């Protein structure tokens, strides 16, 4: 089983990745969090910047992700800047309320999606990217005690169409979130590469 050092200081995200890859890849927490200037203009660029930094520091294959929320009618306010939105508000609950206010005044189209790009940096000559998206809309209030970030105001597209937020759907999120979709694609890829190697021996 391939092993990767996870490049993040987000404890919630680290636990989520360990669960997502539990049967496919071994994910190890970094000994310490690196201070990295995420200067990329896209999710791919930022994921690469982080993965490369952890690889160069610890000299082992590294995994990093860049993810965020995109509101289709206001693509410039979040995206790669999702974590840095409304910096005067340190708590995500307050950021969520600010976002609802922006969508409501004036009334805007509420369609949105979460995106996650994973970068697996095995060496400077072997780098892989995987992307996952989750379509949905911005809700009118915070709902749910699970999840983190913007989960309480994001209503994912589901066949049930019951208006529940991502923070109310922890089990569903583990299987269908943007991060889960990207992780599933990566797991299948690395499994196939292992199988091909075994077949050659």
Secondary structure, DSSP 8 states (H G I E B T S, - for coil): --EEEE----HHHHHHHHHHTTTT-EEEE-SS--------SSHHHHHHHHHHHHHHHHSS-EEEEEEEEEETTBTTSSGGGGGGTTTT--SHHHHHHHHHHHHHTTT---EEEEEEEEEEEEETTEEEEEEEEEEEEE-SS---SSS-TTGGGEEE--TT-----GGG-HHHHHHHSHHHHHHHHHHHHHHHHHHHHHHH-
